[in-house]
Amino acid sequence: MRNKFLLALKNSIYDLVKNPIIIIPSLALFALLTLLSKLSISLNYKLQTTPLLISWLVIFILISISFLSLIFSGIIGMSKEIIEKKSQKYTLMKFLPYSKKFFLKSFLVLAMFIFLYIFIIGVMYGFTKVMIILKPYFTLTPSVFSLISFLIYFTWLAGVVIFFTFTNFYMIIYNLSIRESIKSSFKFVIKNYSGVLSISVLFFMIFFLLSKYSSLWSSAIEFLIVTPYLSLVLSRLIMNAKS
C-alpha cells in the first residue's frame, strides 16, 4: 500500500508537468481571492460599526466559499480527465460543466469543513480560557501550552477531519450524493489510514511552511503548483483504488 501512495505522488508530478493547463483555474482562484482580500481590507477601514463588520465577514466567507466551490469542482473534474488520459483541450472544456454541476454540493461540503474548523477553534479557545481560570493554581510554560494546543489540533485533524478528506473527490469523480461521498471517504481512509495520514502530514507541512512566508511568491506556489498537484494526488488515489 505504501508503494501505491508513493506511486500516486510520483505519477501526479508527471500529470502536472504534462498537463499545465490545470494551473489555469488555480490561477483564476488566486486572482479572485487576492482581489477579494484587498476589497475586504479596504472595507474594514470604512465600516465603523460592529454590525457592519460582522455582516461583511459573513458576506466575505460566503463569497470565498462560492469561489472555492466553483473552481475546486472544476479542478477535481479536470484531474479526473487528466488521469483518464483525455486531451488537454477536452480537459479544459470540461472545467465549466463540472463546476456548474457540482457547485452547490461542493459548497455544502466546504461549509461542513468550515464548521469542523470553527469547532476546533472553539475548543482551543475554551482550553485557553480554562488555563486562564486555573492560572492562580498552576501555569503552563509557553512551550508546554503550545505543545498541548498543537496536540489537540492534530488529534482533531487525524482523528476526525481526515475521514472527510475524499468527500468532494468521490462526489465529483463518481457523481455520488454528499452522504454516499462521506461514506466512501470514510471507508477509503479506514482501509488506508497510514498512507492517507502520511500524505496529509506531508501537505500540511508544505502549506504550513508556505504560510510562514507572506509573499506573492509563496501564495503563487501554493495556488499554482501545490493545489492542483494535491487535487491530482487525491484523485489518483481513489481512482486507482477503484481500478
Disulfide bonds with the S-S distance in Angstrom:
none
